[in-house]
């Protein structure tokens, strides 16, 4: 009777003598270090328990066994070791059909993983017959939908600020303070909205300036609109989303409501 499940080695190294056979089986963990002779091994599958003999190896991670009918079969030593347990038939899963050969790195306790990963033969071993790998192992992740919205905000175009003093208009939005690391007191500042430059015509949106003694004399209030001359630079206000600073405003005038 021939067994259809066998994976025939294209080439393998046969043991020259029993000593070499014993040493290799001890290396694979199939025999204890104190063993002095071979024992009978069993290959268990589909309710069958077939006696077999370990006759050689296809590579350092693949044993070659021979059944009583003379057929050869490649199997991972760790998987064969599991089969020697008396309760193996009760706990073996249907995944045994994927069968035996696996890379050396496969853990002994996970025979299913060992079987599924056996595809690439080492350079010094044979080109082992390819095994079917379950779809759950090979399936690629689902492609992301092209309709999914892209994250991230569009980057605002950077304004080109004039280098010198310019005529400006701004409306007081808020009076606040920001920490000063070089002083015990916080710095007083004014935040402006509707900030614009007259020439060249440019809308800045929001900006800020120090609440200087000169500005304090005007007794400004929230909502007041002023015109002035100043230099504006790109400098964000600490802890506030205000990107531009007004430096040294002069010729300040309140506009009538």
RATA-V465170 format. One line per field, one symbol per residue. psi: psi as a letter, one per 20 degrees, with the letter a starting at -180 (. if undefined). A space follows every 50 residues. Layout:
psi->???
//
This chain:
psi->pqpiiqopphqroqphrhghggghhhhijiqrhipiqqrpqpoppliqnp qrpoibqhaijoqpqprhjiqqppqphhghghiiqhjghhipriihhhbg pqqhipqhimhghgghingoqrhjrrnqppqppqhhhipqqpqqpiippp rqqppqppqoqqhaqrpqpqpphqpaqqqoijqiqqpprppqrlpqpgoq pppheqrrrqmrhghhhilqrpippqqrprpprooqppjqloiqpoplqr lppqqq.
//
